[in-house]
């Protein structure tokens, strides 16, 4: 393998959208909430998604590798905001330290939204969510999410929707603390190392990668063009906005037609 384009999957969600931003198009009558790229066997640990919201997502939390039980998988994730309506917000962490009993009571009576910190979201905003971070995504957003490959989600509150809640497991893994400011930043442009967590690395580049980035991506990686095009130097594959390549190394890719690209790999 030098490089190849990953298959995509559109995932309908009750909180998704009938109309998606370019270059995507929702099938008629479908509310698409996620578009994600099938994790390749060469890099099974990392999953990349687009998320599109018209309603609030559930208040939820994910376990860590240490707190996950048999049959569960830990999950850390991060979000880069691509588009946001004027009042778009993300709930991440609590306004103050809270006890499990407070979280449980607020989840049961619906007041948990008022315990969370709702951060205004603008294009270029980046948020890293360690496992155990209680969170929710508001409406009016288009995001890229990079995460550990895991679907282990414990819902605390879902606005009365008829979906299963997982209060006991959520309380067992939830951190009742504010979200550290060090895990949030805004990226106006240029190259940036967005995440160097214990499970994956994420970079944003414009045009050609510099020497430091090339050195950091000598093994298998995913390249997600947000603008422009990235291709394999041997001509075997190419990807534009809305697509994703898996490649055996960053030096195997041609960025002569690239604009903004996200790069990610396992830690």
NUDOLO-609392 format. One line per field, with one value per residue: residue number from 1; residue in one letter; z negated, x, y of N, C-alpha, C in turn. Coordinates in Angstrom, 3 decimals. Layout:
residues N
zalum	[NUM,...]
midren	[A,...]
n_z	[Z,...]
n_x	[X,...]
n_y	[Y,...]
ca_z	[Z,...]
ca_x	[X,...]
ca_y	[Y,...]
c_z	[Z,...]
c_x	[X,...]
c_y	[Y,...]
END
This chain:
residues 267
zalum	[1,2,3,4,5,6,7,8,9,10,11,12,13,14,15,16,17,18,19,20,21,22,23,24,25,26,27,28,29,30,31,32,33,34,35,36,37,38,39,40,41,42,43,44,45,46,47,48,49,50,51,52,53,54,55,56,57,58,59,60,61,62,63,64,65,66,67,68,69,70,71,72,73,74,75,76,77,78,79,80,81,82,83,84,85,86,87,88,89,90,91,92,93,94,95,96,97,98,99,100,101,102,103,104,105,106,107,108,109,110,111,112,113,114,115,116,117,118,119,120,121,122,123,124,125,126,127,128,129,130,131,132,133,134,135,136,137,138,139,140,141,142,143,144,145,146,147,148,149,150,151,152,153,154,155,156,157,158,159,160,161,162,163,164,165,166,167,168,169,170,171,172,173,174,175,176,177,178,179,180,181,182,183,184,185,186,187,188,189,190,191,192,193,194,195,196,197,198,199,200,201,202,203,204,205,206,207,208,209,210,211,212,213,214,215,216,217,218,219,220,221,222,223,224,225,226,227,228,229,230,231,232,233,234,235,236,237,238,239,240,241,242,243,244,245,246,247,248,249,250,251,252,253,254,255,256,257,258,259,260,261,262,263,264,265,266,267]
midren	[X,X,X,X,X,X,X,X,X,X,X,X,X,X,X,X,X,X,X,X,X,X,X,X,X,X,X,X,X,X,X,X,X,X,X,X,X,X,X,X,X,X,X,X,X,X,X,X,X,X,X,X,X,X,X,X,X,X,X,X,X,X,X,X,X,X,X,X,X,X,X,X,X,X,X,X,X,X,X,X,X,X,X,X,X,X,X,X,X,X,X,X,X,X,X,X,X,X,X,X,X,X,X,X,X,X,X,X,X,X,X,X,X,X,X,X,X,X,X,X,X,X,X,X,X,X,X,X,X,X,X,X,X,X,X,X,X,X,X,X,X,X,X,X,X,X,X,X,X,X,X,X,X,X,X,X,X,X,X,X,X,X,X,X,X,X,X,X,X,X,X,X,X,X,X,X,X,X,X,X,X,X,X,X,X,X,X,X,X,X,X,X,X,X,X,X,X,X,X,X,X,X,X,X,X,X,X,X,X,X,X,X,X,X,X,X,X,X,X,X,X,X,X,X,X,X,X,X,X,X,X,X,X,X,X,X,X,X,X,X,X,X,X,X,X,X,X,X,X,X,X,X,X,X,X,X,X,X,X,X,X,X,X,X,X,X,X]
n_z	[0.000,0.935,0.867,0.293,0.908,-1.634,-2.317,-2.781,-5.213,-5.590,-8.304,-9.550,-11.913,-14.615,-15.363,-13.191,-9.872,-7.083,-4.967,-3.911,-4.288,-1.446,-0.409,-0.597,-0.321,-1.511,-1.318,0.163,-2.145,-4.350,-7.547,-8.111,-10.430,-10.889,-9.006,-8.343,-8.122,-7.164,-9.423,-8.531,-8.170,-8.554,-10.330,-12.751,-15.131,-15.114,-14.430,-12.125,-11.695,-10.210,-11.723,-11.816,-12.980,-13.885,-16.076,-19.683,-20.849,-22.939,-26.484,-27.509,-28.186,-27.993,-28.679,-29.979,-28.936,-31.291,-32.920,-31.514,-31.166,-30.675,-27.308,-26.676,-25.229,-25.615,-25.127,-23.857,-22.486,-20.017,-18.803,-15.921,-14.955,-12.063,-10.781,-12.129,-13.487,-14.633,-17.372,-18.235,-20.411,-22.596,-25.064,-27.606,-30.218,-33.688,-35.355,-37.912,-40.489,-40.965,-42.678,-42.336,-43.205,-42.813,-40.019,-39.266,-40.274,-38.796,-36.217,-36.256,-36.669,-34.587,-34.837,-34.363,-32.194,-33.009,-34.813,-33.302,-31.449,-28.849,-25.959,-23.694,-20.173,-17.394,-13.943,-13.520,-16.207,-18.635,-20.525,-22.986,-24.389,-27.112,-28.147,-30.252,-30.374,-30.682,-28.260,-25.580,-22.331,-20.728,-18.578,-15.077,-14.061,-12.301,-12.447,-12.599,-13.924,-15.663,-16.994,-19.371,-18.084,-18.879,-20.085,-22.549,-24.533,-27.131,-28.016,-29.832,-29.783,-27.606,-26.615,-26.668,-24.508,-23.100,-23.836,-25.138,-28.397,-30.431,-33.217,-35.568,-34.652,-33.449,-35.661,-36.962,-35.496,-34.967,-35.209,-37.550,-37.044,-35.977,-32.510,-31.543,-30.633,-29.071,-27.194,-25.159,-22.272,-19.713,-16.232,-13.876,-11.432,-9.315,-10.197,-12.759,-15.670,-16.871,-18.661,-20.889,-22.252,-24.430,-22.722,-20.034,-17.494,-16.137,-13.484,-11.895,-8.715,-6.186,-2.762,-1.762,-3.977,-6.716,-7.693,-10.334,-10.646,-8.672,-9.797,-12.025,-11.031,-9.935,-9.742,-9.246,-8.388,-8.426,-6.037,-5.734,-3.610,-3.938,-2.304,1.072,2.582,1.943,2.950,3.823,4.389,6.281,7.890,7.214,5.703,4.729,2.897,2.170,0.628,-1.877,-1.650,-2.482,-2.905,-3.487,-4.204,-3.769,-4.762,-5.382,-3.526,-1.221,-0.002,2.118,1.909,3.579,4.651,2.437,-0.081,-2.989,-5.293,-7.421,-9.482,-10.919,-13.245,-15.000,-18.421]
n_x	[0.841,0.620,-1.040,-4.542,-7.979,-10.382,-13.388,-16.590,-19.170,-22.488,-24.411,-27.557,-29.138,-31.247,-30.787,-29.559,-29.055,-31.094,-30.102,-26.870,-23.612,-21.578,-18.952,-20.935,-24.017,-27.151,-29.063,-32.345,-34.904,-33.471,-31.965,-28.926,-26.442,-23.812,-20.837,-18.582,-15.341,-14.344,-12.377,-9.117,-7.477,-4.757,-4.596,-6.307,-6.945,-7.844,-10.515,-12.153,-14.494,-17.138,-19.463,-22.816,-25.185,-28.584,-30.100,-29.805,-27.347,-27.327,-26.586,-23.617,-21.022,-17.771,-15.882,-12.515,-9.588,-8.821,-11.109,-13.042,-15.161,-15.208,-15.811,-16.329,-14.911,-12.361,-12.562,-11.282,-11.587,-11.685,-12.639,-12.890,-14.144,-15.910,-18.022,-20.412,-23.443,-24.660,-25.331,-24.291,-23.220,-21.133,-21.282,-19.103,-17.683,-18.114,-19.568,-18.653,-17.020,-18.683,-20.619,-21.041,-23.654,-24.977,-24.771,-26.296,-28.868,-29.406,-29.355,-31.594,-33.721,-33.439,-32.026,-29.356,-28.205,-27.866,-25.819,-23.597,-20.829,-21.327,-19.777,-19.191,-19.103,-17.053,-15.946,-12.848,-12.358,-11.054,-11.348,-10.321,-11.250,-10.749,-11.217,-14.016,-14.979,-17.864,-20.264,-21.928,-23.197,-24.336,-27.000,-26.706,-24.098,-21.124,-18.697,-15.394,-14.557,-12.127,-11.200,-10.604,-11.139,-14.083,-17.329,-18.417,-20.597,-22.104,-25.174,-26.458,-28.573,-31.268,-33.154,-35.778,-36.055,-36.778,-34.594,-32.156,-30.863,-27.869,-27.249,-25.993,-23.511,-22.487,-22.151,-20.174,-17.882,-17.716,-16.162,-16.513,-15.879,-14.674,-13.856,-10.505,-8.777,-6.527,-7.117,-8.453,-8.560,-8.168,-7.846,-6.560,-5.293,-2.678,-0.040,-0.550,-0.082,-2.539,-3.390,-1.751,-2.284,-2.646,-3.491,-3.787,-2.438,-2.966,-2.768,-2.956,-2.406,-1.299,-1.040,2.125,3.614,5.830,9.296,9.351,6.794,6.783,8.691,7.292,5.332,6.061,5.090,2.060,-0.769,-3.671,-5.009,-6.889,-8.313,-9.451,-9.660,-8.724,-6.571,-5.143,-2.763,-1.457,2.018,2.702,0.529,-1.573,-3.842,-6.165,-7.515,-10.064,-11.762,-13.947,-13.231,-10.956,-7.649,-5.700,-2.340,1.013,3.048,3.924,5.636,4.989,2.968,1.552,1.374,0.996,-1.326,-2.739,-4.794,-5.994,-5.295,-6.005,-4.082,-3.663,-2.650,-1.992,-0.921]
n_y	[-1.210,2.161,4.494,4.955,5.758,6.055,4.237,5.747,6.339,7.214,8.250,8.153,10.302,11.344,13.918,15.002,16.475,17.463,18.899,19.244,20.792,21.745,19.557,17.660,15.743,15.000,11.972,11.934,12.694,11.812,12.355,13.237,12.705,11.989,11.530,9.172,7.650,4.498,2.776,1.808,-1.412,-1.087,0.999,0.756,1.995,4.618,6.804,8.868,11.446,13.421,15.631,16.777,18.982,19.604,19.615,19.309,17.020,14.065,14.337,13.032,10.543,9.012,6.034,5.559,3.680,2.448,2.551,1.227,-1.617,-5.226,-5.957,-3.333,-0.335,2.061,5.645,8.536,11.811,14.471,17.718,19.747,22.761,23.471,24.863,27.147,28.216,31.445,31.313,28.912,26.272,24.300,21.849,21.138,19.556,20.638,23.514,23.859,21.931,18.871,16.393,12.789,12.207,14.654,14.864,12.629,13.261,15.583,14.576,12.970,14.775,16.526,18.881,18.847,20.098,22.735,22.523,22.065,23.482,25.651,26.226,28.853,28.305,28.621,28.777,27.145,26.746,24.520,21.557,19.314,16.248,14.475,11.045,10.407,12.981,14.807,15.687,17.510,18.179,21.054,22.410,23.483,23.165,22.178,19.794,18.358,15.285,13.547,10.476,7.798,4.544,3.575,2.790,3.144,4.607,6.380,7.488,10.214,11.971,12.718,14.516,13.599,11.888,8.648,6.817,4.543,5.140,5.301,5.458,4.438,3.352,5.635,7.371,6.010,6.517,9.223,12.403,14.813,17.641,20.933,21.602,21.551,24.536,24.266,22.370,23.569,25.642,28.190,28.151,30.122,29.991,28.615,26.245,23.796,21.880,20.034,18.025,15.844,13.441,10.513,8.529,9.265,11.439,14.714,16.954,20.166,21.420,23.736,23.747,22.451,20.025,20.819,20.203,19.224,18.182,16.202,14.497,13.656,12.031,9.421,6.890,4.943,6.882,9.052,11.283,14.098,16.139,19.437,21.573,21.932,19.392,16.189,13.787,10.519,10.070,8.217,8.147,6.480,7.071,9.639,12.434,14.771,17.579,16.406,13.797,11.065,9.906,6.976,6.448,5.168,6.666,10.086,11.191,9.859,11.162,13.706,17.123,19.252,20.267,20.972,22.549,23.261,20.738,17.988,15.886,12.707,10.180,7.074,7.242]
ca_z	[0.000,0.833,0.321,0.902,0.343,-2.505,-2.115,-3.700,-5.642,-6.082,-9.438,-9.943,-13.336,-14.862,-15.512,-11.996,-8.949,-5.739,-4.030,-4.398,-3.579,-0.367,0.817,-0.923,-0.029,-2.208,-0.508,-0.065,-3.296,-5.416,-8.427,-8.294,-11.553,-10.827,-7.850,-8.845,-7.220,-7.706,-9.868,-7.742,-8.994,-8.878,-11.394,-13.311,-16.419,-14.976,-13.608,-11.740,-11.315,-10.176,-12.437,-11.402,-13.981,-13.847,-17.428,-20.687,-21.109,-24.342,-27.453,-27.520,-28.646,-27.533,-29.630,-29.581,-28.879,-32.650,-33.549,-30.694,-31.596,-29.608,-26.232,-26.390,-24.749,-26.006,-24.037,-23.915,-21.207,-19.890,-17.800,-15.251,-14.428,-10.676,-10.571,-13.340,-13.521,-15.547,-18.779,-18.430,-21.640,-22.969,-26.508,-27.925,-31.622,-34.584,-35.796,-39.189,-40.875,-41.380,-43.170,-41.596,-43.601,-42.116,-38.601,-39.135,-40.479,-37.676,-35.031,-36.383,-36.553,-33.382,-35.100,-34.138,-31.217,-33.706,-35.523,-32.326,-30.853,-27.418,-25.326,-22.337,-19.156,-16.170,-13.056,-13.968,-17.615,-18.827,-21.877,-23.263,-25.472,-27.705,-28.629,-31.513,-30.241,-30.353,-27.165,-24.637,-21.182,-20.428,-17.170,-14.231,-13.974,-11.482,-13.131,-12.386,-15.165,-15.632,-18.229,-19.417,-17.430,-19.948,-20.125,-23.934,-24.948,-28.220,-28.021,-31.101,-29.564,-26.160,-26.269,-26.519,-23.367,-23.551,-23.704,-26.419,-29.209,-31.062,-34.320,-36.494,-34.036,-33.256,-36.943,-37.350,-34.745,-34.764,-36.030,-37.888,-37.151,-34.777,-31.418,-31.625,-29.532,-28.219,-26.165,-24.205,-21.584,-18.433,-15.186,-12.851,-10.157,-9.399,-10.716,-14.199,-16.294,-17.631,-19.750,-21.054,-23.377,-24.618,-21.763,-18.651,-17.224,-15.097,-13.009,-10.811,-7.895,-4.972,-1.709,-1.993,-5.366,-6.975,-8.042,-11.624,-10.433,-7.939,-10.737,-12.983,-10.334,-9.109,-9.632,-8.667,-8.796,-7.662,-5.548,-5.494,-3.046,-4.156,-1.091,1.972,2.876,1.607,3.776,3.685,5.356,7.374,8.653,6.885,5.043,4.419,2.110,2.011,-0.537,-2.110,-1.480,-3.401,-2.449,-4.372,-3.500,-4.539,-5.333,-4.837,-2.354,-0.042,0.480,2.878,1.408,4.487,4.857,1.134,-0.802,-4.405,-5.471,-8.745,-9.517,-12.203,-13.358,-16.356,-19.245]
ca_x	[0.000,1.177,-2.161,-5.842,-9.084,-11.221,-14.833,-17.333,-20.472,-23.428,-25.139,-28.715,-29.332,-32.412,-30.310,-28.804,-29.563,-31.540,-29.246,-25.496,-22.731,-20.760,-19.338,-21.812,-25.448,-27.909,-30.085,-33.680,-35.641,-32.583,-31.314,-27.586,-25.726,-22.388,-20.204,-17.302,-14.464,-14.093,-10.983,-8.425,-6.764,-3.416,-4.704,-7.638,-7.148,-8.298,-11.709,-12.377,-15.883,-17.798,-20.737,-23.683,-26.256,-29.711,-30.657,-28.817,-27.044,-27.502,-25.514,-23.019,-19.644,-17.117,-14.894,-11.118,-9.148,-8.752,-12.428,-13.919,-15.354,-15.099,-16.757,-16.348,-13.641,-12.157,-12.726,-10.968,-11.968,-11.502,-13.490,-12.519,-15.360,-15.789,-19.069,-21.206,-24.413,-24.244,-25.529,-23.897,-22.471,-20.737,-21.214,-17.936,-17.331,-19.066,-19.279,-17.940,-16.909,-19.967,-20.522,-21.871,-25.061,-25.514,-24.916,-27.417,-30.133,-29.612,-29.672,-32.965,-34.744,-33.183,-31.304,-27.928,-27.741,-27.469,-24.566,-22.508,-20.327,-21.630,-18.757,-19.503,-18.337,-16.814,-15.029,-11.460,-12.238,-10.641,-11.596,-9.906,-12.067,-10.277,-12.245,-14.600,-15.509,-19.289,-20.345,-23.047,-23.023,-25.552,-27.388,-26.118,-22.659,-20.440,-17.440,-14.619,-14.233,-11.116,-11.421,-10.305,-12.175,-14.916,-18.699,-18.879,-21.168,-23.068,-26.033,-27.023,-29.816,-31.512,-34.243,-37.040,-36.076,-36.965,-33.371,-31.685,-29.892,-26.907,-26.869,-25.045,-22.183,-22.014,-21.688,-18.956,-16.710,-17.778,-15.358,-17.377,-14.991,-14.632,-12.949,-9.301,-8.597,-5.425,-7.647,-9.236,-7.821,-8.734,-6.825,-6.940,-4.696,-1.332,0.173,-0.739,-0.234,-3.775,-3.501,-0.715,-2.793,-2.086,-4.008,-3.616,-1.931,-3.717,-2.154,-3.555,-1.380,-1.716,-0.077,3.090,4.059,7.211,10.188,8.965,5.591,7.218,9.363,6.309,4.406,6.824,4.327,0.716,-1.523,-4.838,-4.966,-8.258,-8.320,-10.592,-9.674,-7.685,-6.486,-3.920,-2.698,-0.265,3.058,2.737,-0.705,-2.499,-5.066,-6.238,-8.688,-10.372,-12.582,-14.987,-12.671,-9.857,-6.670,-4.755,-1.058,2.040,3.932,3.594,6.467,4.426,1.855,1.833,0.550,1.107,-2.664,-3.415,-5.094,-5.945,-5.374,-5.797,-3.305,-3.768,-2.065,-1.984,0.164]
ca_y	[0.000,3.506,5.271,4.683,6.538,5.249,4.231,6.612,5.862,8.224,7.693,8.968,10.583,12.181,15.290,15.356,17.488,17.097,19.617,19.244,21.726,21.185,18.855,16.537,15.849,13.958,11.312,12.499,12.210,11.356,13.331,12.701,13.310,11.669,10.909,8.723,6.908,3.168,2.655,0.781,-2.396,-0.590,1.999,0.516,2.653,6.007,7.007,10.260,11.675,14.721,15.682,17.878,18.987,20.541,19.563,18.919,15.616,13.692,14.551,11.700,10.418,7.794,5.537,5.428,2.285,1.919,2.435,0.393,-2.992,-6.208,-5.702,-1.903,0.212,3.450,6.609,9.958,12.407,15.913,18.351,20.986,23.377,23.921,25.863,27.332,29.304,32.511,30.956,27.514,26.047,22.936,21.639,20.323,19.689,21.288,24.873,23.730,20.528,18.308,15.023,11.838,12.342,15.836,14.528,11.694,13.976,16.506,13.776,12.460,15.833,17.315,20.130,18.660,21.101,23.961,22.265,21.998,24.717,25.723,27.061,29.325,27.595,29.373,28.067,27.171,26.356,23.135,21.068,17.933,15.708,13.222,10.129,10.846,14.336,14.866,16.642,17.487,19.073,21.787,22.494,24.520,22.973,21.176,19.509,17.149,14.595,12.491,9.747,6.373,3.751,3.022,3.308,3.048,5.884,6.285,8.672,10.645,12.726,12.758,15.437,12.873,10.971,7.260,6.027,4.015,5.864,4.392,6.332,3.800,3.292,7.003,7.900,5.302,6.990,10.673,13.307,15.945,18.806,21.770,21.229,22.385,25.483,23.821,21.484,24.367,26.696,28.603,28.099,31.089,29.611,28.107,24.900,23.684,20.565,20.194,17.053,14.829,12.679,9.184,7.551,9.714,12.781,15.417,18.195,20.944,22.052,24.438,23.481,21.379,19.859,21.205,19.103,18.656,17.382,15.008,13.611,13.136,11.138,8.478,5.652,5.004,8.064,9.482,12.664,14.559,17.494,20.327,22.403,21.450,17.966,15.461,12.580,9.680,10.442,7.236,8.253,5.390,7.543,11.061,12.802,16.179,17.894,15.417,12.460,10.771,8.935,6.307,6.384,4.462,7.676,11.402,11.474,9.198,11.977,14.930,18.219,20.401,20.833,21.015,23.775,22.903,19.288,17.425,14.652,12.027,8.836,6.550,7.775]
c_z	[0.000,0.223,0.980,0.192,-0.462,-2.097,-3.163,-4.049,-6.148,-7.160,-9.772,-11.460,-13.496,-14.948,-14.270,-11.115,-7.649,-4.667,-4.635,-3.644,-2.493,-0.954,0.586,-0.496,-0.715,-1.233,-0.808,-1.269,-4.456,-6.229,-8.784,-9.426,-11.483,-9.436,-8.323,-7.897,-7.883,-8.142,-9.110,-8.650,-9.365,-10.037,-12.059,-14.550,-16.317,-14.010,-13.377,-11.222,-11.008,-10.964,-12.014,-12.309,-13.674,-15.186,-18.385,-20.682,-22.595,-25.188,-27.735,-28.029,-28.136,-28.578,-29.079,-29.413,-30.270,-33.260,-32.741,-31.260,-30.417,-28.568,-25.880,-25.863,-25.191,-24.815,-24.488,-22.532,-21.202,-18.739,-17.226,-14.590,-13.021,-10.360,-11.839,-13.143,-14.660,-17.014,-19.099,-19.667,-21.813,-24.487,-26.805,-29.379,-32.393,-34.977,-37.087,-39.476,-41.418,-41.799,-42.274,-41.949,-42.928,-40.637,-38.395,-39.269,-39.296,-36.393,-35.081,-36.194,-35.372,-33.601,-34.841,-33.114,-31.902,-34.537,-34.594,-31.888,-29.352,-26.775,-23.975,-21.336,-17.887,-15.265,-13.498,-15.430,-17.707,-20.288,-21.966,-24.488,-25.979,-28.086,-30.001,-31.481,-29.852,-29.324,-26.385,-23.532,-20.888,-18.945,-16.409,-14.027,-12.900,-12.075,-12.422,-13.759,-14.865,-16.983,-18.191,-18.742,-18.495,-19.817,-21.534,-24.427,-26.032,-28.283,-29.428,-30.930,-28.073,-25.803,-26.020,-25.303,-23.872,-23.302,-25.097,-27.082,-29.961,-32.316,-35.231,-35.914,-33.815,-34.546,-37.369,-36.661,-34.633,-35.744,-36.298,-38.077,-35.901,-33.754,-31.467,-30.395,-28.584,-27.091,-25.139,-23.562,-20.326,-17.418,-14.048,-11.481,-10.379,-9.955,-12.228,-14.595,-17.226,-18.827,-19.718,-22.269,-23.465,-23.551,-20.306,-18.629,-16.106,-14.774,-11.954,-10.038,-6.750,-3.925,-2.057,-3.485,-5.531,-7.456,-9.351,-11.478,-9.681,-8.888,-11.703,-12.355,-9.379,-8.908,-9.050,-9.255,-7.964,-7.281,-5.118,-4.920,-3.409,-2.998,-0.228,2.072,2.462,2.423,3.438,4.758,6.524,8.186,8.298,6.273,4.864,3.631,2.071,0.759,-0.654,-1.937,-2.406,-2.791,-3.633,-3.572,-4.398,-5.169,-4.670,-3.588,-1.097,0.584,1.149,2.416,2.330,4.775,3.577,0.687,-2.276,-4.530,-6.940,-8.595,-10.887,-12.104,-14.789,-17.115,-19.306]
c_x	[0.865,0.131,-3.440,-6.901,-9.980,-12.684,-15.501,-18.670,-21.289,-24.304,-26.314,-28.788,-30.542,-32.019,-29.561,-29.509,-30.041,-30.659,-27.859,-24.667,-21.941,-19.447,-20.326,-23.247,-26.151,-28.868,-31.459,-34.368,-34.796,-32.062,-29.945,-26.883,-24.228,-22.021,-18.833,-16.629,-14.104,-12.632,-10.274,-7.715,-5.355,-3.429,-6.079,-7.950,-7.831,-9.475,-11.902,-13.793,-16.116,-19.102,-21.499,-24.917,-27.333,-30.434,-29.530,-28.607,-27.239,-26.323,-24.912,-21.584,-19.099,-16.106,-13.470,-10.786,-9.177,-10.131,-13.414,-13.985,-15.160,-16.183,-16.911,-14.974,-13.535,-12.256,-12.328,-11.235,-11.618,-12.343,-12.808,-13.766,-15.086,-16.778,-19.900,-22.189,-24.068,-24.343,-25.094,-23.009,-22.160,-20.668,-20.069,-17.562,-18.360,-18.608,-18.458,-17.790,-18.251,-19.747,-21.321,-23.345,-25.711,-25.731,-26.130,-28.749,-30.432,-29.933,-31.119,-34.007,-34.497,-32.407,-29.808,-27.378,-27.226,-26.201,-23.363,-22.066,-20.578,-20.689,-19.253,-18.572,-18.264,-15.892,-13.583,-11.278,-11.946,-10.800,-11.117,-10.662,-11.445,-11.461,-12.724,-15.179,-16.986,-19.485,-21.644,-22.729,-24.352,-25.869,-26.589,-24.624,-22.281,-19.043,-16.701,-14.309,-13.169,-11.154,-10.739,-11.456,-12.959,-16.304,-19.276,-19.307,-22.198,-23.868,-26.557,-28.391,-30.012,-32.782,-35.567,-37.129,-36.155,-35.733,-32.879,-30.709,-29.031,-26.352,-25.821,-23.637,-21.616,-21.445,-20.378,-17.713,-16.645,-16.870,-16.182,-16.609,-15.126,-13.632,-11.714,-9.125,-7.488,-5.893,-8.501,-8.331,-8.572,-7.608,-7.265,-6.407,-3.302,-1.267,0.006,-0.780,-1.432,-3.842,-2.318,-1.084,-2.195,-2.492,-3.854,-3.014,-2.775,-3.008,-3.026,-2.413,-2.043,-0.637,0.822,3.421,5.506,8.012,9.788,7.738,5.928,7.872,8.386,5.379,5.162,6.085,2.947,-0.064,-2.782,-4.653,-6.369,-8.209,-9.605,-10.758,-8.516,-7.683,-5.127,-3.922,-1.446,0.745,3.130,1.448,-1.765,-3.809,-4.982,-7.508,-8.817,-11.197,-13.727,-14.528,-11.472,-8.954,-6.003,-3.475,-0.013,3.046,3.652,4.409,5.984,3.307,2.343,0.854,0.587,-0.246,-3.433,-3.710,-4.888,-6.152,-5.208,-5.050,-3.473,-3.141,-2.243,-0.778,1.322]
c_y	[1.246,4.425,4.779,5.516,5.611,5.329,5.109,5.975,7.043,7.591,8.603,9.110,11.493,13.649,15.792,16.376,16.854,17.715,19.732,20.280,21.007,20.665,17.714,16.820,14.692,13.287,11.895,11.848,11.734,12.546,12.752,13.458,13.100,11.159,10.477,7.767,5.583,3.048,1.528,-0.221,-1.961,0.405,1.866,1.333,4.009,6.082,8.504,10.401,13.157,14.588,16.934,17.872,20.018,20.577,19.200,17.411,15.337,14.158,13.176,11.740,9.087,7.331,5.647,3.950,1.657,1.687,1.598,-1.025,-3.942,-5.974,-4.234,-1.489,1.661,4.391,8.003,10.521,13.884,16.420,19.586,21.538,23.898,25.039,25.946,28.472,30.261,32.115,29.527,27.375,24.553,22.864,20.683,20.571,20.493,22.690,24.880,22.251,20.037,16.851,14.078,11.940,13.545,15.541,13.633,12.408,14.892,15.763,13.308,13.556,16.772,18.588,20.008,19.654,22.351,23.772,22.304,23.392,24.672,26.736,27.547,28.650,28.430,28.564,28.250,26.820,24.861,22.749,19.612,17.448,14.411,12.335,10.591,12.243,14.276,15.977,16.498,18.482,19.736,21.805,23.546,24.401,21.964,21.023,18.390,16.576,13.540,11.807,8.387,5.628,2.996,3.607,3.204,4.423,5.631,7.589,8.944,11.292,12.889,13.523,14.724,11.981,9.525,6.393,5.631,4.977,4.840,5.071,5.690,3.761,4.691,7.578,7.251,5.861,8.510,11.416,14.559,17.235,19.674,21.236,22.116,23.272,25.055,22.915,22.229,25.417,27.082,28.701,29.016,30.706,29.084,26.699,24.893,22.221,20.679,19.247,16.106,13.991,11.295,8.177,7.970,11.107,13.384,16.726,18.847,21.581,22.805,24.240,22.319,21.245,20.296,19.994,18.434,17.761,16.100,14.004,12.959,12.110,10.213,7.155,5.901,6.169,8.194,10.941,13.055,15.977,18.246,21.302,21.944,19.935,17.417,14.177,11.789,10.064,9.460,7.230,7.235,5.871,9.046,11.321,14.314,16.387,16.890,13.990,12.290,9.698,8.258,6.127,5.742,5.409,9.007,11.715,10.756,10.009,13.252,16.006,19.436,21.039,21.044,22.430,23.509,21.399,18.950,16.111,14.013,10.649,8.364,7.110,6.786]
END
